């Protein structure tokens, strides 16, 4: 038997977890009475005790999409796409300046989100950055340099060829430099041989590739470099592979790129690359079988260790699997959380200052979702929160 971490008035989905010091912050979607709202819960002591859930979506908004959360300097930022008033979607930002104890009124950053679904938010010092993709593949960015008090206008920094898919939603990462990541499946030219007037002449055949593309900015998102793929791979029609859910992490000069590689309905790998010079070159690369089709991974880099969790989907079942990787020696350990239990998806991971690893996820049973919370104080040992 287990305890439901946050009893919902309806079905829950898409939790997002973040840590700041010893505090934990989790947001998720709650579907009750035809209203899909964002809810929030906070722990000030690394998950030992949790405060009561709080509704973040005010009336008359009634249809929120999965939220994203980030914490910096005691400020908590939550961003999501709201479609209750506008079917094209509005990008909403909500912040707490006292570590989640109270919340300001939500603010609409963009009135016409173009059919966005998942939104990504990242913080660094006083900067806040938001990314999303619209239904025609345009990649949007908004930035703030004063803790989200004022925002620069939204800008389009690129376009994807792949059809709209939540698994291909962009991610934004900030560590002094802002990096915008997205996946794409596109036609790629193998190389240019010469110019015929103003028309390039290419060698070989055009290939279909799956790629993780990136653009970077050193001035908070005002200007961007030309961009380049961080990794790409040709797609074999007989055995198609697709890159999904890219995550970029950094710690001082070290950067780690983590992503899911799906190779079938029930199969895939978790992959990673490591750079020790700020991403100029990538010296180490690795991958492991995901135990199923990897879905919605989450990862944190802390003290030279990569912690990752994902849902391994096989048919109607889905279990949580974790990875602990030492970046210096590239040695890793794999474990499962609540193996053999109900279908559990959409995990999110955070690490508090005491080294405790925390995971929230959504259990799906008979079309109904409930939120679960696990933590690992000792390595390879997981306990579930009970109230």
C-alpha positions in Angstrom: 0.0 0.0 0.0 1.1 3.6 -0.6 -0.2 7.0 0.2 -1.2 9.6 -2.4 1.1 12.5 -1.9 -1.4 15.3 -2.9 -5.0 14.1 -3.1 -6.5 15.9 -6.1 -10.0 17.0 -6.6 -9.6 15.4 -10.0 -7.0 13.7 -12.1 -3.5 15.0 -11.9 -0.8 15.2 -14.6 2.6 16.6 -15.6 4.3 17.4 -12.2 7.3 19.7 -12.3 9.7 19.8 -9.3 12.4 22.3 -8.3 14.7 22.8 -5.3 16.2 25.9 -3.8 18.5 25.2 -0.8 16.5 22.8 1.4 13.2 23.9 0.0 11.2 21.9 -2.5 8.6 23.3 -4.9 6.2 21.2 -7.0 3.5 22.2 -9.5 1.1 20.0 -11.4 -2.1 20.0 -13.4 -5.3 19.1 -11.6 -8.4 18.3 -13.6 -11.6 18.6 -11.7 -15.1 19.6 -12.7 -14.1 20.4 -16.2 -11.5 22.9 -15.0 -7.8 22.1 -15.6 -5.8 24.2 -13.1 -2.2 24.5 -11.9 -1.6 23.5 -8.3 1.4 24.1 -6.1 2.9 22.5 -2.9 6.0 23.4 -0.9 8.3 21.8 1.6 10.8 23.8 3.6 12.7 20.9 5.0 13.8 18.7 2.1 10.5 16.8 1.9 10.0 15.8 5.5 6.9 18.0 5.9 4.7 19.5 3.2 2.4 22.4 3.3 -1.2 22.2 1.9 -1.7 22.5 -1.8 -2.4 25.9 -3.3 -4.3 26.8 -6.5 -2.3 29.0 -8.8 -4.7 29.2 -11.7 -7.3 31.9 -11.0 -10.8 32.2 -12.4 -12.0 32.6 -15.1 -9.0 30.6 -16.6 -10.1 27.0 -16.9 -7.7 25.2 -19.2 -4.1 25.2 -18.3 -1.3 23.3 -20.0 1.6 21.6 -18.1 3.5 24.1 -16.0 7.3 24.7 -15.8 9.0 25.9 -12.6 12.4 27.4 -11.8 13.9 28.8 -8.5 16.7 31.3 -8.1 17.7 33.5 -5.1 14.6 32.5 -3.2 12.3 33.5 -6.0 10.0 30.9 -7.5 8.8 31.3 -11.1 6.0 29.3 -12.7 5.1 29.5 -16.4 2.4 27.8 -18.4 0.2 28.1 -21.5 -3.5 29.0 -20.7 -6.2 28.3 -23.3 -9.3 28.9 -21.3 -10.0 32.4 -22.8 -8.0 32.1 -26.0 -7.8 28.8 -28.0 -4.5 30.0 -29.4 -3.1 30.1 -25.9 -1.6 32.8 -23.6 1.8 32.5 -21.9 1.3 33.1 -18.2 4.0 33.9 -15.6 3.5 33.7 -11.9 6.1 34.5 -9.3 6.7 34.3 -5.6 9.3 36.6 -4.0 9.3 34.8 -0.6 10.1 31.3 -1.6 6.6 30.1 -2.3 4.9 31.4 0.9 2.8 33.9 -1.1 2.2 34.6 -4.8 1.7 37.7 -6.9 -1.1 38.0 -9.4 -0.4 36.0 -12.6 0.8 38.0 -15.6 0.1 37.3 -19.3 3.4 37.6 -21.1 2.1 36.8 -24.6 -1.6 37.0 -25.7 -1.1 35.0 -28.9 1.0 31.9 -28.2 0.1 30.3 -31.5 -1.1 27.0 -30.1 1.7 26.4 -27.7 1.6 23.5 -25.3 4.6 22.9 -23.1 6.5 25.9 -22.0 10.1 26.0 -20.5 11.4 28.5 -17.9 15.0 28.9 -16.6 16.6 31.4 -14.2 20.1 32.6 -13.6 20.8 35.3 -11.0 18.2 38.0 -11.8 17.4 36.8 -15.4 14.4 34.7 -16.3 14.0 33.1 -19.7 10.9 31.4 -21.3 10.7 29.3 -24.4 7.9 27.6 -26.4 7.1 26.4 -29.9 3.8 27.1 -31.7 1.8 24.8 -33.9 3.6 25.7 -37.1 7.0 25.1 -35.6 8.2 28.6 -34.8 10.5 28.8 -31.8 9.6 31.7 -29.4 11.7 33.3 -26.6 11.0 35.9 -24.0 13.5 37.2 -21.4 13.6 39.4 -18.3 16.6 40.8 -16.6 15.0 42.0 -13.3 13.5 38.8 -11.8 10.5 38.8 -14.1 9.3 42.3 -13.2 9.5 43.5 -16.8 9.9 41.5 -20.0 11.3 42.2 -23.4 8.9 41.5 -26.3 8.6 37.9 -27.6 10.9 37.0 -30.5 11.1 34.1 -32.9 14.6 32.7 -33.1 14.0 29.7 -35.4 11.7 27.1 -36.8 11.4 23.4 -36.7 10.5 21.2 -39.7 9.1 18.4 -37.5 5.3 18.4 -36.9 4.2 19.8 -33.5 4.8 17.3 -30.8 5.0 17.8 -27.0 8.1 15.5 -27.0 9.8 18.0 -29.2 9.0 21.0 -27.0 12.0 23.4 -26.7 14.1 23.8 -23.5 15.9 26.9 -22.3 19.0 26.7 -20.1 20.8 29.6 -18.3 24.2 29.7 -16.7 25.3 33.2 -17.5 24.9 32.2 -21.2 21.4 31.4 -22.5 21.0 28.2 -24.6 17.9 27.4 -26.5 17.5 23.7 -27.3 15.1 21.8 -29.5 14.8 18.5 -31.3 13.9 18.2 -35.0 13.5 15.5 -37.7 14.4 17.2 -41.0 16.0 16.9 -44.4 19.7 17.5 -44.1 22.3 18.3 -46.8 25.4 16.1 -46.6 27.8 18.9 -47.8 28.3 21.7 -50.3 30.6 21.1 -53.2 30.4 24.4 -55.2 28.2 27.3 -56.1 26.4 27.7 -59.4 25.8 31.4 -59.4 23.9 31.9 -56.1 22.7 28.3 -56.0 24.7 25.9 -53.9 25.5 22.5 -55.4 25.5 19.7 -52.8 27.2 16.3 -52.9 25.4 13.1 -52.3 21.7 12.6 -51.5 19.6 14.6 -49.1 19.3 12.6 -45.8 16.7 12.6 -43.1 18.2 13.2 -39.7 17.1 13.4 -36.1 18.9 16.2 -34.4 19.2 18.3 -31.2 19.8 21.9 -32.3 20.9 24.8 -30.2 21.3 28.6 -30.3 23.1 30.6 -27.7 23.1 34.2 -26.4 25.6 35.9 -24.2 23.5 39.0 -23.6 20.4 37.5 -22.0 18.6 36.7 -25.3 18.9 40.0 -27.1 21.2 38.6 -29.8 21.7 35.0 -30.8 24.4 33.1 -32.6 23.7 31.3 -35.8 23.2 28.0 -34.1 24.3 24.5 -34.8 23.2 20.9 -34.0 24.8 19.6 -30.8 24.2 16.0 -32.1 22.5 14.5 -35.1 22.0 11.1 -36.6 20.7 9.8 -39.9 17.3 8.1 -39.7 17.2 4.6 -41.1 13.7 3.9 -42.5 14.0 0.2 -41.6 14.8 1.1 -38.0 13.9 4.7 -37.3 15.4 6.5 -34.3 14.2 9.8 -32.9 15.9 12.1 -30.4 13.5 13.5 -27.8 13.4 15.6 -24.6 16.9 17.3 -24.6 18.1 18.6 -21.2 21.3 20.8 -20.9 22.9 21.1 -17.4 25.9 23.0 -16.2 28.2 23.2 -13.2 31.1 25.6 -13.4 32.9 24.8 -16.7 31.3 21.3 -17.0 28.2 20.9 -19.3 26.1 17.7 -19.7 23.6 17.1 -22.4 21.0 14.4 -21.7 18.3 13.2 -24.0 16.1 10.3 -24.8 16.5 8.2 -28.0 13.3 6.4 -29.0 13.8 3.5 -31.5 10.3 1.8 -31.3 7.0 1.8 -29.4 8.6 -0.1 -26.5 12.3 0.5 -26.8 14.9 3.2 -26.7 18.0 4.5 -24.8 19.0 7.3 -22.5 22.0 9.1 -23.8 24.4 11.8 -22.6 27.5 13.9 -23.6 29.9 15.7 -21.3 32.0 18.8 -21.9 34.6 20.0 -19.5 35.2 23.4 -21.3 31.8 25.0 -21.4 30.5 23.2 -24.4 33.2 24.0 -26.9 34.1 20.3 -27.3 32.4 17.2 -26.0 34.8 14.6 -24.8 32.7 11.9 -23.3 29.5 10.2 -24.6 27.5 7.4 -23.3 24.1 5.6 -23.4 22.1 2.9 -21.7 19.0 0.9 -22.6 16.0 2.8 -21.2 14.1 -0.4 -20.3 11.3 0.7 -22.6 10.4 3.7 -24.6 11.8 6.6 -22.5 9.3 9.3 -21.7 9.7 12.8 -20.1 13.1 12.4 -18.5 14.3 14.9 -15.8 17.8 15.4 -14.7 20.0 17.4 -12.3 23.8 17.9 -12.2 25.1 18.2 -8.6 28.8 18.0 -7.4 30.0 16.2 -10.5 27.2 13.7 -10.4 24.4 13.4 -13.0 21.0 12.3 -11.5 18.3 11.4 -14.0 14.9 9.8 -14.0 12.5 8.8 -16.7 9.4 6.7 -17.3 10.2 3.4 -19.2 7.0 2.7 -21.2 6.3 -0.8 -22.5 2.8 -1.3 -23.8 0.3 -0.4 -21.1 2.9 -0.5 -18.3 5.4 2.2 -17.3 7.9 2.2 -14.5 10.3 4.8 -13.2 14.0 4.2 -13.8 16.9 6.3 -12.4 20.5 6.9 -13.4 23.4 8.1 -11.2 26.4 8.9 -13.3 29.9 10.1 -12.2 31.0 12.7 -14.7 34.7 12.2 -14.0 34.9 8.4 -14.5 31.7 8.0 -16.6 30.6 5.1 -14.3 26.9 4.8 -13.6 24.3 2.9 -11.6 20.7 2.2 -12.7 17.8 1.6 -10.3 14.0 1.4 -10.4 11.5 3.2 -8.2 8.4 1.3 -7.1 9.1 -1.6 -9.5 6.1 -3.7 -10.3 3.6 -1.1 -9.3 0.9 0.8 -11.3 1.8 2.7 -14.5 3.8 5.7 -13.4 4.8 8.5 -15.8 6.0 12.1 -16.2 8.6 12.1 -13.5 10.5 15.2 -12.3 13.7 15.2 -10.2 15.4 17.7 -7.8 18.3 17.6 -5.3 18.3 19.6 -2.1 21.4 20.9 -0.4 21.7 18.0 2.0 22.2 15.6 -1.0 18.7 14.1 -0.9 17.3 13.2 -4.3 13.6 13.8 -4.8 11.2 12.5 -7.5 7.6 13.3 -8.2 5.5 11.4 -10.8 2.0 10.7 -11.9 0.4 7.3 -11.4 -2.2 6.4 -14.0 -4.9 4.0 -13.1 -8.2 3.5 -15.0 -7.7 6.9 -16.8 -7.2 8.7 -13.5 -3.9 10.3 -12.4 -2.6 10.7 -8.8 0.6 12.4 -7.7 3.3 10.4 -5.9 6.5 11.6 -4.2 9.6 9.6 -3.5 13.0 10.6 -2.0 16.3 8.9 -1.6 18.4 9.8 1.5 20.7 6.8 1.1 21.9 5.9 -2.4 19.8 3.3 -4.2 17.2 3.3 -1.4 13.9 5.1 -2.2 11.1 5.8 0.2 7.6 7.2 -0.5 6.2 10.1 1.4 3.2 9.2 3.6 0.8 11.5 5.4 
